[in-house]
Amino acid sequence: MMEKALTYEAAYKELAQIAKDIENEAVTVDVLAEKVKRASELITLCQSKLRATETEVNKIIAQMEQGGEAKR
């Protein structure tokens, strides 16, 4: 289950740590599936936050462009 208050930075940091642990073979076979599942959740969260940010930035840019055209 993903936490609603988890920031992009915190999710990315946790994801990077999971990847590092797996690369360094610090994850036992017993917890590997759990770590991969958590990584999948974190990737989904990060992608969602990036898409939402892109949408918001595009809206702001469009509003700025419309405001600039109205002044002409």
C-alpha positions, 0 to 999 in steps of 0.5 A: 500500500502506498502512503498518500503523504510520500513525496516524490523525493522520498519515494525516489530515495527509497527506490534508489536504496532498493535498487542498490540493495538488490545490486549489492545482493543485500536482499535475501531471496526471502524478501526479494519479491517484497522489495520488487513489489515495493519498487513497483509501487514506488515507480507507479507513484513517481510516474504519477507525480511526474505526470501530474506535475507536467500537466500542471506546468503545461496549464500554467504555461498555457495561461501565461501565453494566453495572458500575454496574447490578451495584452497585445 
